[in-house]
Amino acid sequence: MSVDVGDKAPAFTLPTDGGGEISLDDFKGEPVVLYFYPRTTRRAARPRPAPFATRCPISPR
């Protein structure tokens, strides 16, 4: 499946770090930023948050 810029995201549910689940439907009507990065155990290779995270007026949940 591919999604282009401007397309509506397909419905999905993902596991949370705390053992629960979160769904795109939980944010219906709110702006959403999805930030994906590869998982790694190497400290030097850990990704840093994107620059928008410090400039964006949207609060993370």
C-alpha positions as CSV (number, residue, x, y, z in Angstrom):
1,M,0.0,0.0,0.0
2,S,1.3,3.5,-0.8
3,V,0.0,6.8,0.4
4,D,0.8,10.1,-1.4
5,V,1.1,13.5,0.2
6,G,-2.3,14.9,0.6
7,D,-4.1,11.5,0.7
8,K,-6.2,10.6,3.7
9,A,-4.5,8.0,5.8
10,P,-6.0,4.6,6.0
11,A,-7.5,3.5,9.3
12,F,-5.0,1.7,11.5
13,T,-4.4,0.7,15.1
14,L,-0.9,0.3,16.6
15,P,0.5,-1.0,20.0
16,T,1.7,1.6,22.4
17,D,4.9,1.4,24.6
18,G,2.6,0.9,27.6
19,G,1.0,-2.2,26.2
20,G,-2.2,-0.6,25.0
21,E,-3.4,0.4,21.6
22,I,-3.9,3.7,19.8
23,S,-5.9,4.2,16.7
24,L,-6.0,6.9,14.1
25,D,-9.7,7.3,14.9
26,D,-8.7,8.5,18.4
27,F,-7.5,11.7,16.7
28,K,-10.5,12.3,14.4
29,G,-10.8,16.0,13.6
30,E,-7.4,16.8,15.0
31,P,-4.2,17.5,13.1
32,V,-1.9,14.4,13.2
33,V,1.8,14.1,12.5
34,L,3.1,10.5,12.1
35,Y,6.8,10.1,12.7
36,F,8.3,6.8,11.8
37,Y,11.9,5.7,12.2
38,P,13.8,2.4,12.2
39,R,14.3,0.7,15.5
40,T,17.9,0.2,16.6
41,T,19.8,-0.8,19.7
42,R,23.0,1.1,18.7
43,R,23.1,4.3,20.7
44,A,25.0,6.2,18.1
45,A,22.4,5.2,15.4
46,R,19.3,6.3,17.4
47,P,17.3,8.8,15.4
48,R,16.7,12.3,16.8
49,P,13.3,13.9,16.7
50,A,12.6,15.8,13.5
51,P,13.0,19.6,13.7
52,F,9.3,20.1,13.4
53,A,8.9,18.6,16.9
54,T,10.3,21.8,18.5
55,R,8.5,24.2,16.2
56,C,5.1,22.6,15.8
57,P,2.2,24.0,17.9
58,I,0.7,20.5,18.1
59,S,1.2,18.8,21.5
60,P,2.1,15.1,21.5
61,R,-0.2,12.7,23.3
